[in-house]
Amino acid sequence: MRMRRRPLLGAAVVGGAAYHMGKKGAQASQQEADQNAQIQELQQQQAQQQAPPPSAPAPAAAAPVAAAGGESIADQLTKLKGLLDAGVLTQDEFNTAKQQALAGG
């Protein structure tokens, strides 16, 4: 006797596998979004830790000094860090520009 084909069973297996893979992909993208959020939170915490506490009186030498463009050193460093993160600057270029900004030049 000839074996009877079961097309619905095959379709159910393929559909079930596709559903499972789609669900795994959605979970992976959710995990990636969660990791990105955690990274941003950590970066913000690091930036806050590096900044002096607002309640402590800042010494006169640590006050932001206006550069030639009217920007403070902190503004310049923030822009440089953004360029580094965007991939516009290499780490060496960032370090050089940072030293120049801190030197006041």
Secondary structure as the mmCIF struct_conf table of DSSP 4:
data_model
#
loop_
_struct_conf.conf_type_id
_struct_conf.id
_struct_conf.beg_label_comp_id
_struct_conf.beg_label_asym_id
_struct_conf.beg_label_seq_id
_struct_conf.end_label_comp_id
_struct_conf.end_label_asym_id
_struct_conf.end_label_seq_id
HELX_LH_PP_P HELX_LH_PP_P1 ARG A 2 ARG A 5
HELX_RH_AL_P HELX_RH_AL_P1 PRO A 7 GLN A 50
BEND BEND1 ALA A 51 ALA A 51
HELX_LH_PP_P HELX_LH_PP_P2 PRO A 52 PRO A 53
TURN_TY1_P TURN_TY1_P1 PRO A 54 SER A 55
BEND BEND2 ALA A 56 ALA A 56
HELX_LH_PP_P HELX_LH_PP_P3 PRO A 57 PRO A 59
HELX_RH_3T_P HELX_RH_3T_P1 ALA A 60 ALA A 62
BEND BEND3 ALA A 63 ALA A 63
HELX_LH_PP_P HELX_LH_PP_P4 PRO A 64 VAL A 65
STRN STRN1 ALA A 66 ALA A 66
TURN_TY1_P TURN_TY1_P2 ALA A 68 GLY A 69
BEND BEND4 GLY A 70 GLY A 70
STRN STRN2 SER A 72 SER A 72
HELX_RH_AL_P HELX_RH_AL_P2 ILE A 73 ALA A 86
TURN_TY1_P TURN_TY1_P3 GLY A 87 GLY A 87
BEND BEND5 VAL A 88 LEU A 89
HELX_RH_AL_P HELX_RH_AL_P3 GLN A 91 ALA A 103
TURN_TY1_P TURN_TY1_P4 GLY A 104 GLY A 104
#
